[in-house]
Amino acid sequence: MSTTIDTLLERAQAISSDAERVTEAKLRKVALPGGAGTIGLITLDNGEDHTKPNTFGPRGLISLNTAIDAALADDEVTALAVTGKPFILAAGADLTSIAGGGPDAVRVVAELGHAVFRKLGDPGGKPSFGFVNGLALGGGLEVALHCTYRTVMDSAPALGLPEVMLGLVPGWGGAYLVPNLVGPATAVQLILENPLNNGKTVGGQQAFELGLADAVFQGADFLEQSLLWAASVLRGDVVVERPEVDRGQGWDDAVRRAQQVAQARTGGASPAAAKAVELIDAARDGDRDAGFAREDDALHALSQTPELLASLYAFDLVQKRAKRPAGAPDRSLARPVTKVGIVGAGLMASQMALLFVRRLEVPVVLTDLDQERVDKGVGYVHAEIDKLLAKGRINQDKANRHKALVSGSVDKATGFAGADFVIEAVFEEMSVKKSVFADVEAVVSPECVLATNTSSLSITEMAADLQHPERVVGFHFFNPVAVMPLLEIVQGEKTDDATLATAFGTGKALKKTTILVQDSPSFIVNRLLGRFMSDVSRVLDEGTPIDVVDGAFAGVAPMSPFTLIALVGPAIALHNTETLAAAFPDRFYVSPALERVVAARKGAYFGPDGSLDPEVEALLEKPASPVVLSREEVRTRVLTGLAEEARLMLDEGVVTAAEDLDLAMITGAGFAFWNGGLTMLLEREGLGSFH
């Protein structure tokens, strides 16, 4: 370390601010059974409920240091343990409180975190235990990794090291400790691959299987079982054995894979991803002090990059703007939702039914054209509930209750009686949707909200023939419904504030990120992705080879264009483009090649092995005078189109600010934090000014 801990503590106090929600480290002594001694149990608690996780800012680190020192100095205490308030260990660094201090503050907090955490794992010190009782991300996982031993709750929802997604690296020991604990291959998955896969995390049981924890216990008596296990370890009744790490060829292979992952997912555009690969490679030397020093240097260097500024901007959007949607009416106007109706019983409708019943815990009724379809939809929901029960995500009582709340009917009048909120999930055709709403309006109360899950069609037109068009609202989920955070709330010309407020209140209860969108073709995400795919298709049809086009966007989009087409389906991609081309024929292009692919019922351009499907290749007609662009030229041309579309959407008032475009692209399309979503990237590329 470059600075003494006393100096670091003084500097941390100096840079601390009232913006920090301080996580206090509370020490109490617990006598262990069987003569195992007394453990100093440190509980991290910021005084809030589980919706506001513990985090480590300067004052939080100072508090933890004080508690650890007190336990180490107490002769009665023979071992230490760190755990968290209910359901939460910690969610890492308090980025909000640190960000304002610049690179110097980052350096101080990086070095102080190492200095404090390492006291838990110093050789020759008292044994320590990390009791991971819930969410543990970034520094929240690293504090446990420093401990001599670890237990984890089997139902802990999220453990991970998401720093690379944020333009950082695990900087409180994770980049060194993880590869030396579980091996470099697993380290690449946790430090690089998962963060670049939209911040993927692992659950408690998987964390145990990966070797991050030495024992796993159920949630009901997790702390009691962890203390009993710790006593067994201290008495010598339980001996923890860990596999030896391969520091030869296995490490070489893991680093090579890390380089491939970083290049494929970021195109070399993420300094954090490149630095993470370096740190994993260097951790092979097994020198803890050197490893921690490398992390300090890496964080200091990354704190000066534009990618980190973009990440902090994106983080602020997700943490703050997402919780206070711009333009949403006063929540007091919202009506209670005590029963939900869903028109349709296909996969999308069934996914929505599962979400509604799990989050709202009110009756949910699926309707469709015949009993067979209804039964299939209800059966899907019941089967998914059974899966949650089998995984321990819910108990038997809750499973029974949720299954009892889901029913189906072929008769809308009977099924939707008393419903406060009815949403349609039928075929994406205006005439079909208008007919559905006419049928529903005839059997529900005038105050019942009529919501549509349309991905592109006009809310205003859909409501035009109804007696009460003011209660129609767009409620656009993204697939898969349970996973994707975004919910676009679309206001038609006559949608009233009570309907909007009810939609926003319902979205919040569903735990979705809600954004207000004015009625316009394809709304936010599908309009921007539609422009993206329209321009990509035009470049392909003009003669640039498909592998050049498809490889031009690493580091820009979360996946390549034709992977995206395979994900959403060529037919849906074509429908979205047709809708946009009808509205904006001067900018959007319907690809004849895509039309042929859809007509041939091809589900993807590339096969499972990554090679171009020969049948698709035959459908990609080569022009007589091809225009062949380089990857850089493709990227610039398509980004220029996106910049134009984003500016037009802001000028048209589709959303209130560029922040909403970015929040939508991050939460609805998986655009990277370290790019700041979309507009920050466009600004960095010199393609416009949006803020």
C-alpha positions in Angstrom: 0.0 0.0 0.0 1.2 3.5 -0.7 -0.3 5.2 2.4 -0.7 4.2 6.0 -4.2 3.4 7.2 -4.3 6.2 9.7 -3.6 8.7 6.9 -6.2 7.0 4.7 -8.8 7.3 7.5 -8.1 11.0 7.8 -8.4 11.6 4.1 -11.5 9.5 3.9 -13.1 11.6 6.6 -12.1 14.7 4.7 -13.7 13.6 1.4 -16.9 12.2 3.0 -20.1 14.0 2.4 -23.7 14.1 3.6 -24.7 12.4 0.3 -23.5 9.1 1.8 -26.2 6.9 3.3 -23.9 5.6 5.9 -23.7 1.8 6.5 -22.9 1.3 10.2 -20.9 -1.8 11.2 -22.5 -3.0 14.5 -20.4 -5.3 16.6 -21.8 -7.8 19.2 -20.2 -10.8 20.9 -21.8 -14.2 20.4 -20.8 -17.2 22.5 -20.4 -20.3 20.3 -21.4 -23.8 21.5 -19.1 -26.6 22.3 -16.3 -24.6 23.7 -15.6 -22.9 20.3 -15.1 -19.5 22.0 -16.7 -16.1 21.3 -17.2 -14.7 17.9 -17.3 -10.9 17.2 -20.3 -10.7 14.9 -20.3 -7.5 12.8 -23.7 -6.6 11.2 -23.7 -4.1 8.3 -26.9 -1.9 8.5 -27.7 1.4 6.9 -30.9 1.8 8.9 -33.1 1.3 5.8 -35.2 -1.6 4.6 -34.1 -4.1 2.0 -35.1 -1.8 -0.9 -32.1 0.5 0.0 -29.1 -1.8 0.2 -26.0 -1.3 2.3 -23.2 0.4 0.5 -19.6 1.4 1.4 -18.8 5.1 1.2 -15.9 6.7 3.1 -17.8 6.8 6.4 -19.1 3.3 6.0 -15.5 2.0 5.6 -14.5 4.0 8.7 -17.3 2.4 10.7 -16.3 -1.1 9.5 -12.7 -0.4 10.4 -13.6 0.7 13.9 -15.7 -2.5 14.4 -13.0 -4.8 13.1 -10.3 -3.1 15.3 -12.6 -3.5 18.3 -13.1 -7.2 17.7 -9.4 -7.8 17.1 -8.4 -5.9 20.3 -10.9 -7.8 22.5 -9.1 -10.8 24.0 -12.5 -12.5 24.6 -13.2 -12.6 20.9 -11.5 -15.6 19.2 -13.0 -15.1 15.7 -14.8 -12.5 13.6 -17.8 -12.7 11.3 -19.4 -10.2 8.9 -23.0 -10.3 7.9 -25.7 -7.9 6.8 -29.2 -6.6 7.6 -32.0 -8.9 6.5 -31.7 -10.0 2.8 -28.7 -7.8 2.1 -25.0 -8.1 2.8 -24.0 -5.0 0.7 -24.2 -3.7 -2.8 -20.7 -2.4 -3.2 -19.3 1.1 -3.2 -21.5 4.2 -2.7 -20.7 5.6 -6.1 -22.9 8.7 -5.6 -21.0 9.8 -2.6 -17.6 9.1 -4.1 -18.1 10.4 -7.7 -17.8 14.1 -6.8 -14.3 13.7 -5.4 -12.6 12.9 -8.7 -9.6 10.5 -9.2 -8.0 11.5 -5.9 -11.1 10.4 -3.9 -11.3 7.2 -5.9 -7.7 6.4 -5.0 -8.3 7.1 -1.3 -11.4 4.9 -1.2 -9.7 2.1 -3.2 -6.7 2.0 -0.9 -8.9 2.3 2.3 -11.2 -0.5 1.2 -8.1 -2.8 0.7 -6.7 -1.7 4.1 -9.9 -2.3 6.0 -11.0 -5.5 4.3 -7.6 -7.2 4.4 -7.7 -7.1 8.2 -10.3 -9.9 7.9 -7.9 -12.1 6.1 -4.4 -11.3 7.4 -2.4 -14.4 8.0 -1.8 -14.9 11.7 -4.8 -12.9 12.7 -8.1 -14.1 14.1 -10.1 -16.4 11.8 -12.9 -14.7 10.1 -16.2 -15.7 8.5 -18.3 -14.0 5.8 -22.0 -14.9 6.3 -23.5 -13.9 3.0 -27.2 -13.6 4.0 -28.5 -12.0 0.8 -27.5 -9.7 -2.0 -23.7 -9.2 -2.3 -22.4 -7.2 -5.2 -19.0 -5.7 -5.8 -17.5 -4.6 -2.5 -20.3 -6.4 -0.8 -19.0 -9.7 -2.1 -15.4 -8.7 -1.7 -15.7 -8.1 2.0 -16.8 -11.7 2.3 -14.0 -12.9 0.0 -11.4 -11.4 2.4 -12.7 -13.6 5.2 -11.0 -16.9 6.0 -14.3 -18.8 5.5 -17.7 -18.1 3.9 -21.3 -19.3 4.1 -24.1 -18.3 1.8 -27.9 -18.3 2.0 -29.2 -20.7 -0.7 -31.9 -18.2 -1.8 -29.6 -15.1 -1.9 -30.8 -13.5 -5.1 -27.7 -11.9 -6.5 -23.9 -12.3 -6.0 -21.5 -10.9 -8.4 -18.8 -8.4 -9.4 -20.5 -6.0 -11.8 -17.8 -3.4 -12.0 -16.8 -3.9 -15.6 -20.3 -3.1 -16.6 -19.8 0.2 -14.8 -16.5 1.1 -16.4 -14.5 -0.1 -13.4 -12.8 -3.3 -12.2 -13.3 -5.2 -8.9 -11.1 -2.9 -6.8 -11.3 -4.1 -3.2 -9.6 -7.4 -3.8 -11.9 -9.2 -6.2 -9.7 -9.2 -9.2 -6.9 -10.9 -7.2 -8.9 -13.0 -4.7 -11.4 -14.6 -7.1 -9.0 -16.3 -9.5 -6.8 -17.4 -6.6 -9.8 -18.9 -4.8 -11.9 -20.5 -7.6 -9.5 -20.5 -10.5 -9.1 -18.2 -13.5 -11.8 -19.8 -15.7 -14.5 -19.0 -13.1 -13.0 -15.6 -12.5 -13.4 -14.8 -16.1 -17.1 -15.7 -15.9 -17.7 -13.6 -12.7 -15.4 -10.6 -13.4 -15.8 -10.2 -17.2 -18.4 -12.4 -18.9 -21.4 -11.9 -16.5 -21.0 -8.1 -16.2 -20.8 -7.8 -20.0 -24.0 -10.0 -20.2 -26.2 -7.1 -18.9 -24.8 -7.4 -15.3 -25.7 -11.1 -14.8 -25.3 -12.4 -11.3 -25.4 -15.8 -9.6 -27.7 -17.0 -6.8 -26.6 -18.4 -3.4 -26.7 -22.0 -4.4 -24.7 -21.4 -7.6 -22.2 -19.3 -5.7 -21.6 -22.3 -3.4 -21.2 -24.6 -6.4 -18.7 -22.3 -8.0 -16.6 -22.3 -4.8 -17.2 -18.7 -3.6 -18.6 -20.1 -0.4 -17.6 -23.1 1.8 -21.1 -24.0 3.0 -24.7 -23.2 2.0 -27.7 -23.0 4.3 -31.4 -22.2 4.0 -32.8 -18.8 4.8 -35.1 -19.5 7.7 -32.3 -20.1 10.2 -29.3 -19.0 8.1 -27.5 -17.1 10.8 -27.9 -19.7 13.4 -26.7 -22.5 11.1 -23.7 -20.3 10.0 -22.7 -19.8 13.6 -23.0 -23.5 14.4 -20.9 -24.2 11.3 -18.3 -21.6 12.3 -18.1 -23.3 15.7 -17.5 -26.6 14.1 -14.7 -25.1 12.0 -13.1 -23.5 15.0 -13.2 -26.7 17.0 -11.7 -28.6 14.1 -14.7 -30.8 13.6 -15.1 -29.4 10.0 -12.0 -29.0 7.8 -12.5 -26.8 4.8 -10.6 -28.1 1.7 -10.3 -26.1 -1.5 -9.1 -27.4 -4.8 -5.6 -26.4 -6.0 -5.7 -23.7 -8.7 -4.1 -24.5 -12.0 -1.5 -21.8 -12.6 -0.2 -23.3 -15.8 -2.0 -24.1 -19.0 -5.4 -23.6 -17.3 -4.5 -20.1 -16.5 -3.2 -19.4 -20.1 -6.5 -20.8 -21.5 -8.6 -18.7 -19.2 -6.8 -15.5 -20.1 -7.1 -16.3 -23.8 -10.8 -16.7 -23.3 -11.0 -13.5 -21.4 -9.4 -11.6 -24.3 -11.9 -13.2 -26.7 -14.9 -12.3 -24.5 -13.7 -8.7 -24.1 -13.1 -8.3 -27.8 -16.4 -9.9 -28.8 -18.5 -7.9 -26.4 -16.8 -4.5 -26.4 -14.8 -4.4 -29.6 -11.9 -3.1 -27.6 -13.9 0.0 -26.7 -14.1 -0.7 -22.9 -10.9 0.2 -21.0 -12.4 -1.5 -17.9 -12.8 -4.9 -19.8 -9.2 -4.7 -21.1 -7.9 -3.8 -17.6 -9.9 -6.7 -16.0 -8.1 -9.1 -18.4 -4.8 -7.7 -17.3 -5.6 -8.1 -13.6 -6.8 -11.7 -14.0 -3.6 -12.5 -15.9 -1.3 -10.9 -13.4 -3.1 -12.5 -10.4 -1.3 -15.7 -11.3 1.7 -14.6 -9.3 -0.2 -15.2 -6.0 1.3 -12.0 -4.5 -1.6 -10.4 -2.6 0.1 -7.1 -1.9 1.0 -6.7 -5.5 -2.5 -7.7 -6.6 -4.1 -5.1 -4.4 -1.7 -2.4 -5.6 -2.5 -3.3 -9.2 -6.2 -2.8 -8.4 -5.6 0.6 -6.8 -3.7 1.7 -9.8 -6.4 0.4 -12.2 -9.2 2.2 -10.4 -7.2 5.4 -10.3 -6.5 5.2 -14.1 -10.1 4.2 -15.0 -11.5 7.1 -12.9 -10.1 9.5 -15.5 -11.7 7.9 -18.5 -14.8 9.2 -20.3 -16.3 5.7 -20.0 -16.4 6.0 -16.2 -18.2 9.4 -16.5 -20.7 7.7 -18.8 -21.1 4.8 -16.3 -21.8 7.1 -13.4 -24.3 9.0 -15.5 -26.0 5.7 -16.4 -25.9 4.5 -12.8 -27.6 7.7 -11.7 -30.3 7.2 -14.3 -31.0 3.6 -13.1 -30.8 4.5 -9.4 -32.6 7.8 -9.4 -34.5 8.8 -12.6 -35.9 5.3 -12.9 -37.5 5.7 -9.4 -39.0 9.1 -10.2 -40.3 8.9 -13.8 -40.3 12.3 -15.6 -43.7 13.6 -16.5 -45.7 11.0 -14.4 -48.9 12.4 -12.9 -49.4 12.8 -9.2 -49.5 9.3 -7.7 -52.5 10.2 -5.6 -54.6 10.1 -8.8 -54.0 6.4 -9.3 -56.9 4.0 -8.8 -56.5 0.7 -6.9 -56.0 -2.4 -9.0 -57.8 -5.3 -7.4 -58.3 -7.5 -10.4 -56.5 -7.9 -13.7 -57.8 -9.2 -17.0 -55.6 -10.3 -19.9 -56.9 -10.7 -23.4 -54.9 -13.5 -25.0 -53.4 -16.6 -23.5 -50.3 -17.1 -25.6 -46.7 -16.9 -24.3 -46.5 -13.2 -23.9 -49.9 -13.0 -22.2 -49.0 -15.9 -19.9 -45.7 -14.3 -18.9 -47.6 -11.1 -18.0 -50.1 -13.1 -16.0 -47.3 -14.7 -14.0 -45.8 -11.3 -13.3 -49.1 -9.7 -12.3 -50.0 -12.4 -9.9 -46.5 -12.6 -8.3 -46.2 -8.8 -7.8 -49.8 -7.6 -7.3 -51.2 -10.8 -5.7 -54.7 -10.1 -7.1 -57.0 -12.2 -9.2 -55.7 -12.5 -12.8 -58.0 -13.8 -15.6 -56.8 -14.9 -19.0 -59.2 -15.0 -21.9 -58.8 -16.4 -25.5 -60.8 -17.7 -28.4 -61.2 -21.3 -27.1 -60.9 -23.3 -23.9 -57.8 -25.2 -25.2 -55.8 -22.0 -25.5 -57.1 -20.7 -22.2 -56.1 -23.9 -20.4 -52.7 -23.8 -22.0 -52.1 -20.3 -20.8 -53.2 -21.0 -17.2 -51.2 -24.2 -17.3 -48.1 -22.3 -18.2 -48.5 -20.0 -15.3 -49.1 -22.8 -12.9 -46.1 -24.7 -14.2 -43.9 -21.6 -13.7 -45.1 -21.2 -10.2 -44.2 -24.9 -9.5 -40.7 -24.2 -10.8 -40.3 -21.3 -8.4 -41.5 -23.6 -5.6 -39.0 -26.3 -6.6 -36.1 -23.8 -6.6 -37.1 -22.5 -3.1 -38.0 -19.1 -4.5 -41.4 -19.3 -2.9 -43.0 -21.5 -0.2 -45.9 -23.9 -0.6 -48.5 -21.5 0.8 -47.5 -18.8 -1.6 -47.5 -21.2 -4.5 -51.0 -22.4 -3.6 -52.3 -18.8 -3.3 -50.8 -17.6 -6.5 -52.1 -20.6 -8.5 -55.6 -20.0 -7.0 -55.5 -16.4 -8.2 -54.9 -17.3 -11.8 -57.9 -18.5 -13.9 -59.1 -18.4 -17.5 -62.3 -18.0 -19.4 -63.6 -17.8 -22.9 -66.3 -15.3 -21.9 -64.9 -11.8 -21.3 -68.1 -10.6 -19.6 -67.7 -13.3 -16.9 -64.0 -13.3 -16.7 -63.5 -9.5 -16.6 -66.4 -8.7 -14.2 -65.0 -6.4 -11.5 -61.6 -5.9 -13.3 -59.8 -2.6 -12.7 -57.1 -3.2 -15.3 -57.4 -5.1 -18.6 -54.4 -5.5 -20.9 -54.5 -7.0 -24.4 -51.7 -9.2 -25.8 -53.1 -10.2 -29.1 -51.9 -10.1 -32.7 -50.0 -6.9 -33.7 -52.7 -5.7 -36.1 -54.7 -2.5 -35.5 -58.1 -3.9 -36.6 -57.7 -6.8 -34.2 -56.8 -4.7 -31.3 -59.6 -2.2 -31.9 -62.1 -5.1 -32.0 -60.7 -6.5 -28.8 -61.0 -3.2 -27.0 -64.6 -2.7 -28.3 -65.5 -6.1 -26.8 -63.8 -5.3 -23.5 -65.3 -1.9 -23.1 -68.8 -3.4 -23.4 -68.3 -5.5 -20.3 -66.1 -3.5 -17.9 -66.7 -0.4 -15.8 -66.0 3.1 -17.3 -63.1 3.5 -14.9 -61.4 0.2 -15.8 -58.0 0.9 -17.5 -57.6 -0.5 -20.9 -53.9 -1.2 -21.6 -52.2 -2.4 -24.7 -48.9 -4.2 -25.0 -48.5 -3.0 -28.6 -44.8 -2.5 -29.5 -45.4 -0.1 -32.3 -49.1 0.8 -33.1 -50.8 4.1 -32.3 -52.5 4.3 -28.9 -54.6 7.2 -30.1 -55.9 5.3 -33.1 -56.6 2.2 -31.1 -58.8 4.2 -28.7 -60.5 6.4 -31.3 -63.8 4.5 -31.6 -64.3 3.8 -27.9 -66.8 5.6 -25.7 -64.0 6.3 -23.1 -60.7 6.7 -25.0 -59.3 8.6 -22.0 -58.8 5.3 -20.2 -56.6 3.7 -22.9 -52.8 3.6 -22.3 -49.8 1.9 -23.8 -48.2 -0.6 -21.4 -45.3 -2.0 -23.4 -43.4 -4.8 -21.9 -40.1 -6.2 -23.2 -39.5 -9.9 -23.7 -38.8 -11.9 -21.5 -41.3 -10.1 -19.3 -39.9 -11.3 -16.0 -36.4 -10.3 -16.9 -36.4 -7.1 -18.8 -36.8 -4.1 -16.5 -38.3 -1.6 -18.9 -42.0 -0.8 -19.2 -42.9 2.0 -21.7 -46.0 3.9 -20.5 -47.5 5.4 -23.7 -49.9 8.4 -23.5 -52.4 8.7 -26.3 -53.9 12.1 -27.2 -56.9 11.5 -24.9 -55.3 9.4 -22.1 -56.2 11.2 -18.9 -54.1 11.7 -15.8 -55.9 9.1 -13.6 -55.3 6.4 -16.2 -51.6 7.4 -16.5 -51.2 7.5 -12.7 -52.8 4.1 -12.4 -50.4 2.7 -15.1 -47.4 4.2 -13.4 -48.5 2.9 -10.0 -49.1 -0.6 -11.5 -45.7 -0.5 -13.2 -44.0 0.4 -9.9 -45.8 -2.5 -8.1 -44.6 -4.8 -10.9 -41.0 -3.5 -10.0 -40.5 -2.2 -13.5 -38.6 0.8 -14.7 -41.3 3.0 -16.2 -40.8 5.8 -18.7 -43.5 8.2 -20.0 -43.7 8.2 -23.9 -45.9 10.3 -26.1 -47.8 8.3 -28.7 -45.5 7.9 -31.7 -44.6 5.0 -34.0 -42.7 2.3 -32.1 -42.2 4.5 -29.1 -38.6 4.6 -27.8 -36.6 1.4 -28.0 -38.2 -0.1 -31.0 -38.0 3.2 -32.9 -34.2 3.5 -32.2 -33.6 -0.2 -32.8 -35.8 0.1 -35.9 -33.6 2.9 -37.3 -30.5 0.8 -36.4 -31.8 -2.2 -38.2 -33.1 -0.2 -41.2 -29.7 1.4 -41.8 -27.9 -1.9 -41.3 -30.2 -3.6 -43.8 -29.7 -0.9 -46.3 -25.9 -1.2 -46.0 -26.2 -5.0 -46.4 -28.5 -4.7 -49.4 -26.1 -2.2 -51.1 -23.3 -4.7 -51.1 -21.3 -4.7 -47.9 -20.7 -8.4 -46.9 -22.8 -9.6 -44.0 -19.9 -10.5 -41.8 -18.5 -7.0 -42.1 -21.9 -5.4 -41.2 -22.5 -7.8 -38.4 -19.1 -7.2 -36.8 -19.2 -3.5 -36.9 -21.0 -2.9 -33.6 -19.0 -4.6 -30.9 -18.9 -2.1 -28.1 -21.9 -0.2 -29.4 -24.9 -2.5 -29.1 -25.2 -5.4 -26.6 -25.3 -7.9 -29.5 -24.7 -7.9 -33.3 -27.5 -6.8 -35.6 -28.3 -10.2 -36.9 -28.1 -11.8 -33.5 -30.7 -9.2 -32.5 -32.9 -10.2 -35.5 -32.7 -13.9 -34.4 -33.6 -12.9 -30.9 -36.8 -10.9 -31.8 -37.6 -12.9 -34.9 -37.3 -11.7 -38.5 -41.0 -11.3 -38.8 -41.3 -9.0 -35.8 -38.3 -7.0 -37.0 -39.9 -6.7 -40.4 -43.2 -5.6 -38.9 -41.5 -2.9 -36.8 -39.6 -1.6 -39.8 -42.7 -1.5 -42.0 -44.6 0.5 -39.3 -41.8 3.0 -39.1 -41.3 3.2 -42.9 -45.0 3.9 -43.3 -44.7 6.8 -40.8 -41.3 8.1 -41.9 -40.6 6.9 -45.5 -37.8 9.4 -46.0 -35.6 7.7 -43.2 -36.7 4.1 -42.8 -36.1 1.3 -45.3 -37.8 -2.0 -45.7 -35.3 -4.5 -46.9 -36.3 -6.8 -49.7 -33.8 -9.3 -48.4 -35.5 -9.3 -45.0 -38.9 -9.7 -46.7 -37.5 -12.8 -48.5 -36.1 -14.2 -45.3 -39.5 -13.8 -43.6 -41.3 -15.3 -46.5 -38.9 -18.3 -46.4 -39.8 -18.7 -42.7 -36.2 -18.5 -41.6 -35.7 -17.8 -37.9 -32.1 -16.5 -38.2 -29.5 -15.5 -40.7 -26.7 -17.6 -39.0 -26.8 -21.2 -37.9 -26.0 -22.6 -34.5 -22.3 -22.9 -35.5 -22.1 -19.2 -36.3 -21.9 -19.6 -40.0 -24.2 -18.0 -42.5 -27.2 -20.2 -43.3 -26.8 -21.2 -47.0 -30.5 -20.8 -47.7 -30.3 -17.3 -46.3 -27.2 -16.5 -48.3 -29.1 -17.4 -51.4 -31.8 -14.8 -50.5 -29.2 -12.0 -50.1 -29.1 -10.8 -53.7 -25.9 -9.0 -54.7 -26.4 -5.6 -56.4 -25.0 -5.0 -59.9 -22.8 -2.1 -58.5 -22.1 -3.0 -54.9 -21.0 -0.4 -52.4 -18.6 -2.1 -50.0 -17.9 -0.3 -46.7 -15.4 -1.1 -44.0 -16.5 -1.9 -40.5 -15.6 1.6 -39.4 -17.6 3.2 -42.2 -20.6 0.9 -41.4 -20.4 1.9 -37.7 -20.2 5.7 -38.5 -23.0 5.6 -41.0 -25.4 3.7 -38.7 -24.5 5.8 -35.6 -25.1 9.0 -37.7 -28.6 7.7 -38.4 -29.2 6.9 -34.7 -28.0 10.4 -33.8 -30.5 11.9 -36.3 -33.3 9.8 -35.0 -32.5 10.6 -31.3 -32.5 14.3 -32.0 -35.8 14.1 -33.9 -37.4 12.2 -31.1 -36.4 14.9 -28.6 -37.5 17.7 -30.9 -40.9 15.9 -31.4 -41.3 15.5 -27.6 -41.5 11.7 -27.7 -39.8 11.9 -24.3 -39.0 14.8 -22.0 -35.2 14.5 -22.2 -32.2 12.6 -23.6 -31.9 10.9 -20.2 -35.1 9.0 -20.9 -33.7 7.8 -24.3 -30.7 6.4 -22.5 -32.6 4.9 -19.6 -34.8 3.1 -22.1 -31.9 1.8 -24.2 -30.1 0.6 -21.0 -33.1 -1.1 -19.4 -35.0 -2.2 -22.5 -32.2 -3.0 -25.0 -29.2 -3.8 -22.8 -27.0 -0.9 -24.0 -23.9 -0.6 -21.9 -23.5 1.5 -18.8 -19.9 2.4 -19.8 -21.3 4.0 -23.0 -23.9 5.9 -21.0 -26.7 4.2 -22.9 -26.8 5.8 -26.4 -26.6 9.6 -26.4 -23.4 9.9 -24.3 -21.8 7.5 -26.9 -23.0 9.6 -29.8 -21.6 12.7 -28.1 -18.3 11.0 -27.6 -18.2 10.1 -31.2 -18.9 13.7 -32.2 -22.3 13.0 -33.7 -24.4 15.5 -31.8 -25.2 17.3 -28.6 -28.0 15.9 -26.5 -27.5 17.3 -23.0 
